[in-house]
């Protein structure tokens, strides 16, 4: 299904990105969107240890306090904080192209997802973090790599508006394929409605096998947890075409709401245990202010 690109990155959205510059200033300089220092030792900002000075070392790193105490030269060592990659998995399965349930909703899931990716990449580009985006549905597609800085950010926008939605959701397969690529450890952003047939448990198991810090952005319609349905209905799976006759009453809606909440809680709890983040992006509200809440306390971490 083709994506309507006319409303995705309109002037109002691009103006809202400018407001993210203020948010971006809360993120430590030099990248580190995910606030993950490497274990490499070198010239950095966080003191780690000392070792005896040997000929050829930089004398500027000598700890002169220790020299005064022991009359021996020791070199100060620091944790070197490297710019870490931001790996984005973008769901473009058919369920993401479902039209909004209410006429008041200004965007569908795909539009919200593309705007969320653009907003996160904007902050990353401001801090020279390197962003790569891989689309997926029933299989991973050809992605875009090396997004860093404002020039390549515009290249990302052009790539995003060329996307199309269709196919079944297989997030678990996409995560496993990501693991096989042995990418450098960084921040893993999953932008999806997380409607994988294996459920939240299957998704979490696949995430647990990866070394990255997770940032799970669940794209949700406002009425998703309790849809405005009642009576004798025949529901159709938007991805498989499978039909299910169903009688919907208040008790059925209660059971569905409970299962939906458990699904979301499983994802949220996993992100918390890995010092990551979980955020619901609601299609009925502007996307950029929702993404901005990820940076309330600076770097994007739990």
C-alpha positions as CSV (number, residue, x, y, z in Angstrom):
1,X,0.0,0.0,0.0
2,X,1.4,3.4,-1.0
3,X,2.1,5.9,1.7
4,X,0.5,9.4,1.4
5,X,3.6,11.5,1.7
6,X,1.9,14.9,1.3
7,X,1.2,15.3,5.1
8,X,4.2,13.6,6.5
9,X,6.9,16.2,6.5
10,X,4.8,19.3,6.0
11,X,6.1,22.8,7.0
12,X,4.4,22.5,10.5
13,X,6.3,19.3,11.2
14,X,9.6,20.7,10.0
15,X,9.1,23.8,12.2
16,X,8.4,21.5,15.2
17,X,11.8,19.8,14.6
18,X,13.4,23.2,15.3
19,X,12.0,23.1,18.8
20,X,14.0,19.8,19.3
21,X,17.2,21.8,19.1
22,X,16.5,23.0,22.6
23,X,15.9,19.4,23.8
24,X,19.0,18.3,21.9
25,X,21.2,20.7,24.0
26,X,20.3,18.5,27.1
27,X,22.1,15.6,25.5
28,X,25.8,15.5,26.3
29,X,28.1,16.9,23.6
30,X,30.0,14.5,21.4
31,X,27.3,12.1,20.5
32,X,26.4,9.6,23.2
33,X,22.7,9.8,22.5
34,X,22.4,6.5,24.4
35,X,24.8,7.6,27.1
36,X,27.0,4.4,26.8
37,X,30.7,5.1,27.3
38,X,32.9,2.4,25.8
39,X,35.5,0.6,27.8
40,X,38.4,1.8,25.7
41,X,40.9,3.8,27.7
42,X,42.4,7.0,26.4
43,X,41.8,10.7,26.5
44,X,38.3,11.3,27.8
45,X,36.3,12.9,30.5
46,X,35.7,10.2,33.1
47,X,38.7,9.3,35.3
48,X,39.3,5.5,35.4
49,X,42.7,4.5,36.7
50,X,46.5,5.2,36.7
51,X,49.5,3.3,35.5
52,X,53.3,4.0,35.7
53,X,54.6,6.5,33.2
54,X,56.8,5.1,30.4
55,X,59.0,7.0,28.0
56,X,56.9,8.3,25.1
57,X,53.7,8.9,27.1
58,X,52.0,12.3,27.0
59,X,53.4,14.2,30.0
60,X,50.2,16.2,30.1
61,X,48.5,13.2,31.5
62,X,50.8,12.7,34.5
63,X,49.1,12.8,37.9
64,X,51.2,15.5,39.6
65,X,49.5,14.9,43.0
66,X,50.8,11.3,43.0
67,X,54.2,12.6,41.9
68,X,54.4,14.8,45.0
69,X,53.4,11.9,47.2
70,X,55.5,9.1,45.8
71,X,58.1,11.0,43.7
72,X,57.1,8.6,40.8
73,X,55.3,9.4,37.6
74,X,51.9,7.9,37.0
75,X,49.7,8.4,34.0
76,X,46.0,9.2,34.5
77,X,43.7,7.0,32.5
78,X,40.2,7.9,31.4
79,X,37.2,6.1,29.9
80,X,37.1,7.2,26.3
81,X,33.5,7.9,25.3
82,X,32.9,7.1,21.7
83,X,30.0,8.1,19.5
84,X,27.8,5.1,19.5
85,X,25.6,4.0,16.6
86,X,21.8,4.3,16.6
87,X,20.2,1.3,14.9
88,X,16.5,1.8,13.9
89,X,14.1,-0.9,12.9
90,X,11.1,0.6,11.1
91,X,7.8,-1.4,10.9
92,X,6.2,-1.0,7.5
93,X,3.8,-4.0,7.6
94,X,0.2,-3.7,6.5
95,X,-1.1,-3.1,10.0
96,X,0.8,0.2,10.2
97,X,-1.2,1.5,7.2
98,X,-4.6,1.0,8.9
99,X,-6.6,4.2,8.6
100,X,-7.4,6.1,11.8
101,X,-10.5,4.9,13.7
102,X,-11.8,8.4,14.1
103,X,-12.0,11.3,11.7
104,X,-10.4,13.5,14.3
105,X,-7.2,11.6,14.1
106,X,-4.7,13.5,11.9
107,X,-2.4,10.7,11.0
108,X,-2.2,6.9,10.6
109,X,0.4,4.7,12.2
110,X,2.8,4.9,9.3
111,X,2.8,8.7,9.3
112,X,3.4,8.7,13.0
113,X,6.2,6.1,12.7
114,X,8.0,8.1,10.0
115,X,7.7,11.3,11.9
116,X,9.1,9.6,15.1
117,X,12.1,8.2,13.1
118,X,12.8,11.6,11.7
119,X,12.6,13.3,15.1
120,X,14.9,10.9,16.7
121,X,17.4,11.0,13.8
122,X,17.3,14.8,14.0
123,X,18.5,14.8,17.6
124,X,21.1,12.2,16.8
125,X,22.3,14.2,13.8
126,X,22.7,17.3,15.9
127,X,25.1,15.3,18.1
128,X,26.9,13.5,15.3
129,X,25.6,10.1,16.4
130,X,25.5,7.7,13.4
131,X,22.0,6.5,12.5
132,X,21.0,3.6,10.3
133,X,17.4,2.6,9.5
134,X,16.2,-0.8,8.4
135,X,12.6,-1.3,7.3
136,X,10.9,-4.6,7.9
137,X,7.6,-6.4,7.5
138,X,7.7,-10.2,6.9
139,X,11.4,-9.7,6.1
140,X,14.0,-7.0,6.5
141,X,14.3,-4.6,3.6
142,X,17.1,-2.4,2.2
143,X,17.9,0.3,4.7
144,X,19.8,3.5,4.8
145,X,23.1,4.0,6.7
146,X,25.6,6.6,7.8
147,X,23.1,9.4,8.7
148,X,25.1,11.9,10.7
149,X,24.9,15.7,10.5
150,X,22.3,18.0,8.9
151,X,23.2,17.2,5.3
152,X,22.6,13.5,5.6
153,X,19.5,14.1,7.7
154,X,17.8,15.6,4.6
155,X,18.9,12.4,2.7
156,X,17.0,10.4,5.4
157,X,13.8,12.5,4.9
158,X,13.9,11.8,1.2
159,X,14.3,8.1,1.9
160,X,11.5,8.0,4.4
161,X,8.9,9.6,2.2
162,X,9.7,6.9,-0.5
163,X,8.6,4.1,1.9
164,X,5.5,1.9,1.3
165,X,3.6,-0.3,3.7
166,X,2.5,-3.9,3.2
167,X,3.1,-7.5,4.1
168,X,2.8,-9.3,7.4
169,X,4.6,-8.4,10.6
170,X,7.6,-10.5,11.6
171,X,9.5,-8.3,14.1
172,X,11.1,-11.4,15.7
173,X,12.7,-12.4,12.4
174,X,13.9,-8.8,11.9
175,X,15.5,-8.8,15.3
176,X,17.2,-12.1,14.7
177,X,18.5,-10.9,11.4
178,X,19.9,-7.7,13.1
179,X,21.7,-10.0,15.5
180,X,23.3,-11.9,12.7
181,X,24.8,-8.7,11.3
182,X,26.9,-8.3,14.4
183,X,26.5,-4.5,14.5
184,X,28.6,-2.5,16.9
185,X,26.8,-2.1,20.3
186,X,24.6,1.0,20.5
187,X,21.1,2.1,20.8
188,X,18.4,0.0,19.2
189,X,15.2,1.9,18.4
190,X,12.2,-0.2,17.3
191,X,9.4,1.8,15.8
192,X,6.4,-0.5,15.5
193,X,2.9,-1.3,16.6
194,X,4.5,-4.6,18.0
195,X,1.6,-6.7,16.7
196,X,3.9,-9.7,16.0
197,X,2.0,-13.0,16.0
198,X,4.4,-14.4,18.6
199,X,3.2,-11.8,21.1
200,X,5.2,-9.5,23.4
201,X,7.0,-12.5,24.9
202,X,8.5,-13.6,21.6
203,X,9.6,-10.1,20.8
204,X,11.2,-9.7,24.2
205,X,13.1,-13.0,23.8
206,X,14.5,-11.8,20.5
207,X,15.5,-8.5,22.0
208,X,17.1,-10.1,25.0
209,X,19.6,-11.9,22.7
210,X,20.9,-8.5,21.4
211,X,23.6,-6.4,23.2
212,X,22.0,-3.0,22.4
213,X,20.2,-0.7,24.7
214,X,16.5,-0.8,23.7
215,X,14.3,2.1,22.9
216,X,10.8,0.8,22.1
217,X,8.4,3.2,20.4
218,X,5.0,1.6,20.2
219,X,2.8,3.4,17.6
220,X,-0.8,3.3,18.8
221,X,-4.3,4.5,17.8
222,X,-6.2,6.2,20.6
223,X,-9.0,3.6,20.7
224,X,-6.7,0.6,20.3
225,X,-6.9,-0.7,23.9
226,X,-10.7,-0.6,23.9
227,X,-12.1,-0.3,20.3
228,X,-15.6,1.2,19.9
229,X,-17.2,-2.1,18.8
230,X,-20.3,-4.0,19.8
231,X,-22.6,-6.7,18.7
232,X,-22.2,-9.5,16.2
233,X,-19.2,-8.7,14.0
234,X,-16.8,-10.3,11.6
235,X,-13.3,-9.0,12.0
236,X,-10.7,-9.2,9.3
237,X,-7.0,-9.4,9.8
238,X,-5.5,-6.5,7.8
239,X,-2.3,-8.5,7.1
240,X,-3.5,-12.0,6.4
241,X,-7.1,-11.5,5.3
242,X,-8.3,-14.1,7.9
243,X,-11.8,-13.5,9.1
244,X,-13.1,-14.1,12.7
245,X,-16.8,-14.0,13.6
246,X,-17.1,-12.5,17.1
247,X,-19.7,-11.2,19.5
248,X,-18.5,-8.1,21.3
249,X,-19.9,-6.9,24.6
250,X,-18.5,-5.1,27.6
251,X,-17.1,-8.3,29.1
252,X,-15.2,-9.1,25.8
253,X,-13.9,-5.5,25.7
254,X,-12.7,-5.8,29.3
255,X,-10.8,-9.1,28.5
256,X,-9.3,-7.5,25.5
257,X,-8.2,-4.4,27.4
258,X,-6.6,-6.6,30.1
259,X,-4.7,-8.6,27.5
260,X,-3.6,-5.4,25.7
261,X,-2.3,-3.9,29.0
262,X,-0.3,-7.1,29.7
263,X,1.2,-6.9,26.2
264,X,2.4,-3.4,26.8
265,X,3.6,-4.0,30.3
266,X,5.8,-6.9,29.1
267,X,7.5,-4.6,26.6
268,X,7.8,-1.8,29.1
269,X,9.3,-4.0,31.8
270,X,11.9,-5.4,29.5
271,X,13.1,-2.0,28.4
272,X,13.4,-1.0,32.1
273,X,15.5,-4.0,33.0
274,X,17.9,-3.1,30.2
275,X,18.1,0.6,31.2
276,X,16.2,1.4,28.0
277,X,13.0,3.3,27.2
278,X,9.5,2.4,26.2
279,X,7.2,5.1,24.8
280,X,3.8,5.0,23.3
281,X,3.4,7.3,20.3
282,X,-0.3,8.2,20.0
283,X,-1.4,8.9,16.5
284,X,-4.0,11.4,17.6
285,X,-1.4,13.8,19.0
286,X,1.6,15.7,17.5
287,X,4.5,13.3,17.3
288,X,7.5,15.6,18.0
289,X,6.5,16.6,21.6
290,X,6.0,13.0,22.4
291,X,9.4,12.1,21.2
292,X,10.9,15.0,23.1
293,X,9.8,13.4,26.4
294,X,12.5,10.8,25.9
295,X,15.1,13.5,26.5
296,X,13.6,15.1,29.6
297,X,16.7,14.2,31.7
298,X,19.3,14.5,29.0
299,X,20.7,11.5,27.2
300,X,18.3,8.8,26.1
301,X,18.6,6.1,28.8
302,X,16.5,4.6,31.5
